[in-house]
Amino acid sequence: MYDLVIREADIIDGKGGKRFKSSVGVVGGRITALSEEPLHGRVEEDGRGLVLAPGFIDVHSHDDFALLQCPTLEWKALQGVTTEIVGNCGIGAAPWPGAEAWYEKLNPGQAFPDYQDYSGYFRQIEEHGPSLNIGVLAGHGALREGGAPNTSRVLGARELTSVEAALDEALDAGVLGMSAGLIYEPGIHSDLNELVTLSTRLRGVSPLFTVHLRSEADDLLQAVDEAIAIAERAGVGLQLSHHKAHGRNNWGKVHDSLKKVDAARARGMDVWLDQYPYTAGSTILQAIVDRGGLDSGPALGKLLPEDIVIASSPGDTSLEGESLGALALRFNCSPQKAADEVLRIDPGAWVVVHAMAETDVCTVMRHPATLFGSDGLPTQGGRPHPRLWGTFPRILGRYCREEKVLELEEAIAKMTYRAAQRFGLRDRGLVAEGAWADLVLFDPEKIAEGATYEEPTQAPRGIVSVWVNGDRIVHQGAHTGARPGRALRREA
């Protein structure tokens, strides 16, 4: 008698092979049987006519703090996500006070959780008991700010030693690697020596350095060269975050950036990338202004005022959904002065930026080294980017079923087994005997995102059930309230 039996589903096991029909038995949170013969369980689910796949792994998430405030993580669970990797773009959850600035941007007016370092953060995850499994990256920006506060320059030797100590604490606590955001404060001030020195500490301990490039626009190719040079000198694996060519004048450059990835892989480097399946990104408005986005600066490429749309502005919600072009007309001023006015009203305003080409999205998606991440920003209220609620169903519905950019089996391999292997998540990302029962059951003919730019918090369609460690967290498109997730620490 199994704890759970899913009967006669079409299995896509995560390794990229063709689907096959089987029943699945689960005991103690792990898959213990795949059988063409009938199985019987205390709980049974009819999988006939549906696909059963490993739960999706969001390799680029920003739910670091949201999982402590809303541990059900409904916006990801309803998509079929069972594991998230947080701590991306250098925006880490520790140490305090290094994480303070980003916490306040995402959670204005709220008290910081009661912990100091990554050991404390992992304890918080366990105490809050999220619905999903959580893997953690140490954010270079938070480490730098914690070890060398308010240092807007290249670090001295003593300061760098302090940051190294903070990274060592994170590694001892169990982080899976380190992320950097070289377009944001304070990562923008780091040089090659600093990044190589820190990344070298990952060697033999953790395989992964993930990076939001110093430029995804005019200087994209130079930024890719820099990231590859850091990883090559440090002797560690590299993950290029949310890979894209940003700005209308840079559309098509991903062909050249991917050639650089291919060349590095051909000479034996461990280089991968991740992507969200949209032609718009999202960030804080202040970052757009600081990086010259309103002046077609090299960091962000050519943008029109209509490309930049206010997503979240608690100080004046009437601004939400309006582009800077429309606000310039409303305020009878230039787009730059419209941005200044928005920041005066709400310094923490977030924006959605329409800046990529659909053909580039498809090119990156097809690349064999591409994995998937939402890069969703769980802002309070407003109109967040629809990727927060829609990333994984959008890929399977729009890009697999409708546009046929990828075969369903290939897309699921990118979302599951390859992602688990990439981040060292043992016995995850597979429908196989012995694997943890992180599973999603969905209708391949109906699965689709519900979220749009106008209504970005709509649940997806076609997801029937989701299990994490053998416990069901989603049934018939609704969250069950179960919170069986775990903190996934690096394994030696």
N, C-alpha and C positions, 0 to 999 in steps of 0.2 A: 504494500500500500504506500503510494507516494504522497508527499505533502501536497503536490500540485501536479496535475497532468494537463497538457495542452494537446488536444487530439487532432490528428490528421491535418496539420498545417503544411503549407508549402514553405520549406525551410530554406532560407538564404543564410548560410552559416558564418559569413563574415570574411572568408578567405578569397572571395571573388569567383568561385566556381558556380556552376549552374544549380538552380534550386532543385530540391527533392522533397517528396512527401514523407512525413514521419510524425509520430507522436513523441512528445518529450515528457520525461518524468523528472521531478525535482524533489530532493530531500535535503533538509538542512541548509537551504539557500544555494545549493549547487545542483547543476544538471547531472543526473546519475544514469539516465537512460535515453537513447534515441531508438525508436522501434517502429517497424511497420506493423507489428502485432498490437492488439489492444492493450492499453495500460489503464490502471485504475488508481484514482487518488482521492484524498479527502476533499480536495477542491478540484473541479474539472472545468476546462474551458474548451469550447468548440472552435477549432481553428480551420474548419473546412472552408475553402474558398478564400482564405486569408494568408498573408505572408507573416511568418515568424522570423524575426531577425535579432541579432544582438542589440541591446540598447545602444543608442547613439552616444558618442563621446564628443562633447563640445570642447575642442582643444584650445579655444580662445574665448574665455568668458571673463566678465568683470563683475561677477556676483559675490565678490570677496566679503563685502559687508552686508549685502542684501540677504545672504543665507543665514545671517545671525538674527535679522529682523523679521524675515518671512521664510522660515526654514522649509516650508512646503515647496518653494521655488516653482510655483504653478506654471509660470511662463515657459519654463524649460521642460518640466515633467509632461505637460500636455503635448509636447512635440515628439515625445519618445526618447528624450535625453535621459540617460541614467547615470552619467558621469560628467563632471565639469572640471576643467583645468582653469583655476583662477590665478591671479597675480600677473597678468599680462601687461605689456607695454610699459614695464618699469613701475607700474602702479601697484605696489605691494600693500598687504594688510599689516605689516610690521616692518621695523620696530616703531613704537611710539616714541617720540613725536614725529618720526619720519613719514608716517602714513596720514598724519592729521589733515594736511591740506586737501588731499583727494577725498578723504572721508567727509569733510565739510562741503565739498562741491557736490557730492552725491547725496548727502544727508544733512541739508542745512538746518541748523538749530537743534540738532540732536546730540546728546552726550555720547562721547566715545566709549566703546565697550571696555570692560575692565580687564585689560591685559597689556603687557609691555613688549613681548618679543614673539618669535614664531612658535616657541613651545607653548606660550600662553594662547596664541591664536588656534593652534591645533586642539588645545583643551576646550576652547570656546566652540569649535566645530562639534566636538564630541558631546558637549553638554547640551547644545541646541538640537542635536539630532536631525540633520536635514533629510529631506526625502531622497536626495541624490548622493552618490559618492563624490567626494571632493578631493582632487589633487591640487597641489599648491606649488606655484613658482615664487621665488623670492624676487621682489621688484627692485631693480637697481636704483630707481629714483628714490624709493623709500629708504633703502639701505644707505644711499649717499646722504640724504637729508638727515637721517638719524646719526650717522657717523661724523658728518661734516656739515652741520646746519648752516643754511643760507650762504653756501659757498658757490658763488656764480663765476667760477673760474676753474682752471685746471687744478687738481688737488696736489698738495704737497705730500711728501713721503709719510709724515706722521698722520695726516688726515686719511690717506689711502689705507694705512695700517688699521685705522679705526673702522673703516668701511669693510675691510677684509674680516675683521673680527665679527662684525654683524652678519656677514655672509656665512661665516663658519657656524654661528649659532643657528642660522636658518637650515643649513645642511644637516647639522646634528639633530635638529627637530624633525627632519624628514621631507624637506622640499624636494621637488623633482628636477630642479634646475633654477636658472636665473633668467629673468626677462629684462630687457632694456627698452626705454622709450627715448630715442635719440632726437626726437623732434620736440620733446616737452622739457620744461624745467623739472629737475636740474640736469637731466641726462644730456641736454644740448651742450653743456659745458665740458663733458667728459672727452678725453682724448684717447688715442689708440693704446697708449701705455696703460692707462687706468683700466680700460675694458679688457685688455689681454691679461693683465695681472689678476683681475677678479675672475675672469672666465677660466684661467688656469686652475683655480681652486676647485673647479667642477671636474677636472680630469681624474679619472679613476674613482670618482665618487658619484657623479651624475653625468649623463651624456649630453646635456642639453643647455644651449644658450639660445633664447628666443629674442628677436629684436624687431621693434618698430623702427624702420629705417630712418636715417637722418633726413632723407628726402624720398618721397614717393612720386615726385613730379619732375621738374626740369633736371634735377641731379640724381634721378633714380639709378642710373647705371653706376655712377660713382659710389652711391650709397650701398648698392649691392656689393661692389668691390670691397668696400670698407668692412662690411659684415663678414664676408668670406675670409678676408685677411685676419680679422679678430679670431674667428673660430679656427682657422688653419694654424695660426701661431700658438694658440692656446691648446690645440689638440683636442677639441671638443666638437660635438654635434651642433648643427645650426638649424634654426627654424626661422624663416622669414615670415613675419606676422602679416596677416590680411594683405596679401600681395596684390598690387594694383599699379596702374599708371594714372596719376591724379592730375586733373586739369585738361581742358580740351586740346591744348597744344601738345599734350604728351600721349594721346591715344595711339595705341599700336606699339608703344615702347616695350610692352611685356614680352614681345617676341625676342628682343635683344636681352632683356633681363633674364629670361628663362634659358637662353643660350649660355649665360654665365653660370647659372645653376647646373646645367647639364655638363659644362666643362669641369666644374668643381667635382661633381659626382663621378665623372669619368676618370679623374685622377685619384679617386678613393675617398673623397670627403663625404661626410655624412650630412648632407644638406637636404632639407625639406622646406615646405611652405604651407601656409594655410590661407583660407579664403572664406568670405561671406558672399552669398549669391545675389548681390544687389549692385546697382550702378550708383548708389549714394552711400556716403559714409556719415559719421556723426562724431562730434566732439564738442568741446566748450567753445563758445563764441570768442572768448579771450584768446584762445590759441590761434584761431583764424586771423584775428587782428594782429597778434604778435608776429605771426609768420608771414605777414604781407599778403594774405589771401584776397584782400580787397584791392590790392595794387598789382595783381597777377604776379606775385613774387615767386622766386624760383622754388621755394619749399612746397608750394601748393599748386602751382601752375595757373593757367588762365581760368578764372571763374567769373561768371556773370553775377550781378546782384540777385538775379532771380534764382540762381543756383543754391543760395544760402537761405535756409528756412528755419525760423525759430521753432524749436521742438519743445523746450521747457523753460518757462519764465514765471516762477511762482510770484514774483514781484508785480507782474501785470499779465494775467493769463490771456488778455485780449491780443497780446502779441503772438501767441502760439499759433502756428500754422501759416504765419505771414512771412513772405520773403523779405530780404533787405531791400530789394527793388520796390516792393509794395510799400514798405515802411518809409522809404525815402520819399515816395509820393505823399504818404499820409502826413509826414512831418515837414514836407516841403524843404528838403535838404538833400545833400549828397548821400550815397550809400555809406560812406565812411562815417559821416556824422549821424546817420541812422543807427549804425552799429554802436557808436559812442553813447547814443541816447539809450539804447537797449541795455548796455552795460552799466549805465548810470542807474537805471531803474532796477536792474537785476545783474550784479556782477557775475553770478554763477549761471547765467543763461546757457542752455545747450542748443546746438543747431544740427540739422540734417543738411548735408552738402551733396548736391547732385553733381558728380565730378568724373565719373568713369564711363567707358564705352561698353555696351553690351557684348560686342565681339571680343573685347579683352576679357570680360568675365568668363566667357565660354572657353577662350584659349587657356586661361589659367586653370579652369575647372578640369580640362582634359589632361593636364600634365600629370604624369604618373607619380610625382612627388607631392601632389597637393592633397592636403587634408582639409577638414571643414571646421569652422568655428563661427559662432554668432557675432562676437565682438559687441554683443548687446550691452547697453548702458541702462541699468535699472534705476532711472531717475524717478523722483517722486512726482506723480501727476504728469501733466503735460502730454505731449505727443512723442513718445520715444520712437526711435527708428524701428520699423516693423521687423527687423532681423531679430529683435529680442524675443518675439513670439513666433516667428515664422520660418527661420532659416532651414531647418531640416525637412519639414514637409514641402517647402518650396523647391528644394533640390529634387526630391523624389517625384513631385507632381509636375512642376513646370519643366525642369531640365532633363528629367528622365522620361516620363510618360509623354509629355507634349512636344518638347523640342528635340528629344532624343540626342542630347549632348553626351550623355553617359548611359550605359546599360545599368539597370537597377542593381544588378549584382556588384558591378564595379563601384557605384556610388556608395553602396552599403559597406563594401570593404574599406573605402576611404574613411567612412564614419565610425568604423568599429575596430576590426582587428588591427589594421595598420596604425590607427591612432593609439591603440593600447600598446602595441609593440614600440611605437615611437616614444611613449612616455613611461615605459617600463612598468606597465600595469599587468601584473602576472595573472593569468587565468581570467582575463576580461576580454570582451570584444569578440566572443565566439559562441556559437551554438554547438557545443561539443561536450561529451562526457567529461566531467571534472571541472568544467568552467563554472564560474559564478553565474547564477541565474538572473543576469541583467538582460531583460528581454522586452521586445516591443512587438505587438501583434497589430497589423494594419491591413487595410483594404487597398491594394495597389491601384485599383481603378478610381478610388475616391480621394486618396491622400492629397492634400493641398494646404497651403497656408491660408489662414483667414485674415491675418493682419495686413493692413494696407497703410500707406502714408497718412491717409485721412482718418482711419480707424485702426491704430497700430496695436491695440491690445485685444484683438479678436482671436479666439482659440482656433487651432487648425482643425481640418476635417479629416476623417478617415482613420484616425488612431483609435483602436478598439480597447486595448489594454496595455499597460506597462508594468513591469516588475523590476524591482531592485533587490538584489540579494534574496530572491525568491518571494518577496512580499509585493503584493499588487498596490501600486500607488495611483494608477489611473484605470478607470473602468468606464467604458462607453462614453469616452470624451470628458469625464469628470474626475477630479482629484478625489481620492478616497480618504485623504487625511493622514495616511500612513507615512512614517518617516524612518525608513530602515537604512538610510545612507550611512556611509562611513568615511572617515578621513583616510585617504590612501597615501601612506607615507612611502618614501623611497625605500626599496629593498636592497640591501647590500649584495 
